[in-house]
């Protein structure tokens, strides 16, 4: 009993320290008009393995971060109208498709001079082509431009990127060590086809009814559990097919959006979402190895700068082609410039398949994490340089 109480006290001390640091940093950043994302990541760096080691290993944090990502993708799905998205197919197909193609071609060019093999160039091209839904959605909400033209264009690009993670995972699975695993690839293909069929069904039906909707409408406690069952149930199904659990949660959100339950379910899970999403960003901070950064700061800095500027310019150019002003396009490009959370999944696949070395994997994870960390700061900087009043965006 004494040992149990001691262990509990230790865990409570850790939680108190983490939450206290988040609160202090958030209050400081609020005075500087900075988003709370930075506070979460900074806290992860401080309490993680490369900081004070208050949380000595990242396994638990990574697990909780995955839960946070699942919840976030669920909420993103709940706020997306499939019909509105299909109406903007030109942005989705042309914009995102060309953006991924340009990113892959850029890596092919770099890899040609560095002597990389094809699968490594393709993997890194896929990795840098994805932006962070977690960061961008939060920035759009914080700046109140979610419903503007540029905000909706950015959302369309993000949604398409999230869907494209399916073929990306399947393609990279073709290069796994030990030869082709046809059973795994077949399973992924079946999963992708089922997702496409469900999306087509939702598009044609427009409105669907989930079981027990009437019974749950006025019961907030049961609403929370019902929402989590739908969210994690779809996440489990896609993970069983060898696909991303976050993608399954996103599809679950689209399903809920097509029901009359969207408003009350969104409100019931809001507090739960805040906690788990903050843990996701904490886990990102814990992945940042400060000693590794200090040892390889020049290479990391160069890669972050190259990726960030190229991503921003590629996305800005495409947004301009899609009818936005240059100011809006550059601002949208800055929103999409970071590397996304699904890129962690691709990097992990690359390491397991021996496409990239352990050192390259660690370098990739650091670069992804740093671009996520600096994103809110650079978006604010770009907005000030452009002298852009986001309240005037249409």
Secondary structure, 3 states (H helix, E strand, C coil): CHHHHHHHHHHHHHHHHHHHHHHHHHHHHHHCCCCHHHHHHHHHHHHCCCCCCCCCCCHHHHHHHHHHHHHHHHHHHHCCCHHHHHHCHHHHHHHHHHHHHHHHHHHHHHHHHHCCCHHHHHHHHHHHHCCCHHHHHHHHHHCCCCCCHHHHHHHHHHHHHHHHHHHHHHHHHCCCCCCCCHHHHHHHHHHHHHHHHHHHHHHHHCCCCCCCHHHHCCCHHHHHHHHHHHHHHHHHHHHHCCCCHHHHHHHHHHHHHCCCCHHHHHHHHHHHHHHHHHHHHHHHHHHCCHHHHHHCHHHHHHHHHHHHHHHHHHHHHHHHHCCCCHHHHHHHHHHCCCCCCHHHHHHHHHHHCCCCCHHHHHHHHHHHHHHHHHHHHHHHHHHHHHCCCHHHCC
